[in-house]
Amino acid sequence: MFLDHDQVAMLAEACGRYGLLVRFLAYTGLRWGEASALRVSRLDLLRRRVTVAVAFAEVGGELVEGTPKNHQRRSVPIPRFLVDELAAHVAGKRREDLVFTAPHGGPLRNTNFRSRIFAPAAASVGLDGLTPHDLRHTAASLAVAAGANVKAVQRMLGHASASMTLDVYAGLFGDDLDAVANWLDEAVAARDADYLRTGTVGGGVVDLGKRRSPGR
C-alpha cells in the first residue's frame, strides 16, 4: 500500500508522540530494524544524511544488532522539512543513544509498536491493515513521484541492484518509460520539420540522390 502526503500527515498525527517516526519511515524508506537501531551518531543533520550501518533483528524473542539486510552500509537523504524536528528530538541525547525508543526507554519492538500504536492509529484514519513496512513502499512511491530515477531509489532503499528495485516497483516507473517514448517522438518530429524547412540535417547539406531510407 502506498500513501500520499496527506495520508502520511494524518497517520503521523494519529500516532501522537511517534508521528516523527512515521514521517521518518515514510520519507527515508528505512527498514523497521534499521530505524529502530538508529543511533544519534548516525544522523548528520547539517548534510541531511542518515548513515544506515546496523539493524535490529528479533531472534528467539531477543533483539540482536547486526548489519542491514544486504550487509552494506548506505547514506540516505533526509528531507529538509524533517531536520528541525529531528534536531529537537535528539537534543540532550548522547551520540550512542537510540534515536527512537519505546515509551519507557529501550529499543522499539515492531510487534509491540504495531499492535499498540500503529494499527489503532491507522484504523482511526481509514487505513486499516496498514503495516509499518508499508511506509517503506510509500517512501519509494513518493521518491519516484518527486522525480527520482531507479538508481537513486535503489541506493535509498539499500537494494542490491537496480533490477531488484524494478522487480518490486516496476509499476511506479511506467510514466517515465512513456516519457522516454514521447521525448523520442518530439526529437524525431523536430528533426523532420527542420529537414523539410531547410533540406539539411544537423547543419549539413544532404545529397538527396545518395539518401537511403532507414529500412535499406
N, C-alpha and C positions, 0 to 999 in steps of 0.2 A: 504494500500500500504506500502510495506517495502522497505526502501532504503539501498543500500550498502554503504561502507565507502566512495567510490569515489563520489557517488551521494550526500551524506551529505556534502562533501567538496565543490562540485560545487554549491550546493544550498546556503551554507553559504557564499561563495564568492559573489554570485549574490545578496544576501540580504544586502551587504555592512556593515554599522555600526551595523546591527543586526545579523551578522554572528555568534557572540559568543552565542547569544540566541538560534539560530538554532542548533548549536553544543551541547549546554547545554541540550536542549529538547531531541535531538536525542541520547544522551548518558546517560541521567539520567532517562528519562521516566516520568518526572513530568507532571501533567496535566497543561493545559494552566493557569487556575485560580491559581494553586499552584505556578507556576513560576512567574506570574505577581504580586503576593502578597509577593514574597520572599524578605525579608529584610536582610541587611548585617549581622546583629547579628546571623542569622540562618546559616551562612556559617562558617564552621570550616575547613580552608584550610590546617592547619597542619595535621589534621586527615583525610583530604579528605572526608568530610561528609557534607551533607546539611540536616538540620532538617526541615521536612515539617510539619508545625503545623497549618497554616492558608491558606485560599484560597479566591480569589475574585469570586463573582457571580454577574451577571448583573440582577438586578430586577427592572423592570419599568424604564429602561434607566439609572439606578444608579448602581454604583459598591458597593456591600456590602461585607464586610470582615467577613468570618465565618470559620468554621472548614473544613478540607478536606472532600471529598465525603463520606468516611466511618467513619468520626468523630474521626479517630485515627491519632495521630502524628507518624511519622516514620523517620528513618535515612536512607538516600540514599547515596551510594558511588559516589564520583566524580572521574572520570579518571584522572590520574596524568597529562596527556598532557593538561588538561584544567586549572590546578591550577594556573600557572603563569599568564595566560591571565585573569583569574578571579581576581587575586590579583591586577593586573594593572587596571582592570576595576573598582574596588571598592575603589581604592586608593583615599583618600581625602573625601570619603563619611562617614557620621555618621552611627552609629550602627542601628539607626531606619530608615535609608533611604532605599528606594526600590533598589534592585539590577538592575533591568531592568525597564526603564521608556520610556514614549512617547518622540517623538523628542523634544518637548518644556518642558519636565518635566511632572510629574504626572504619574499615572498608565497607563499601556498599555491596550488598549481595543482590544479584539480579532477581532471584526468586522472591525475596522479601520486598524489594523495591517495586517489582511488577505487581505483586498481589495487593500490597498495602497502599501504594500511592499511585502508580502509573495506570493500572487498569481501571480503578474507580474514576480517576480524573478523565481518562479517555472516554469512558462511557458517558460521563456527565456532559461532554461536548459533542456527543453524537459520533464518536469514533470507537465504538465498542469492538473489541477484538484486536485493536492495535497493540503492537508489541514494541519494546524499546529498539529492537533490531530494525523495525520499520523506519526509524529515524535515520538509519544509515542509508537506506534506499532513498529516503527523502533528500538527503544531502546530495546524492548523485543526481537526482532529478532536478533539484534547484540549481546545481552547478551547471548542468547541461543547458538548462533554460537560460542561464546567465551568459552562455557563450563558451563554456569550457569545452575543449576538444577531448577526444578519448584518452590521449596520453596524460593530460592534466588530471582527468578523473581517475585514471589508473594509479597515478602517483599519490593522489589524495587519499584514496581508499586502501592503498597498500596491496593491490592485486599483483600477482606475479608477472602478468603480461597484459598488454592491451587487448589481446584476443580474449582473455578471460573477462575483462570488463565488457567487451562487446557481447560475449555469450550471455552475460547477466542482464545487460542494459541495452541490448541492440535496439529495442523499440524507441528509446529516448533519442537516438541519433538519426531517426528516419528523416526528419525535416532537414538535417544537414546534408544528407545524401541528395534529397530533392533540390536543395540549393545549389549543389555542385552541378547538377544537370542544367539548371537554369542559367548559371554563370557561363557554362559552355555554350548554351544556345545563344546567349547575348554576345559572346565573343565572336562566334561564327557569323551571326547576323551583322555585327558591326564590320567585320572583315569583308563580307559580301557586299554590303552597302558601299564601303569605301572603294571596292573594286569597280562596281557599277558606275560610281561617280567619277573616278579618275583613270580607270583602266590600269591601275598599278596595284601591287601588293607590297606592303611594307616599304613604300617609297621607291621601289624599283619598277622599271618598265617590263611588262610581260609580253613575250612574243606569242601571240595567240596561235600561230602556226605550230608552235612547239608545245603548247599547253596540253596536258593529258588530263583526262578525268580521273578522279580518285580511285575508280574501280579498275583501272587498267594497270 
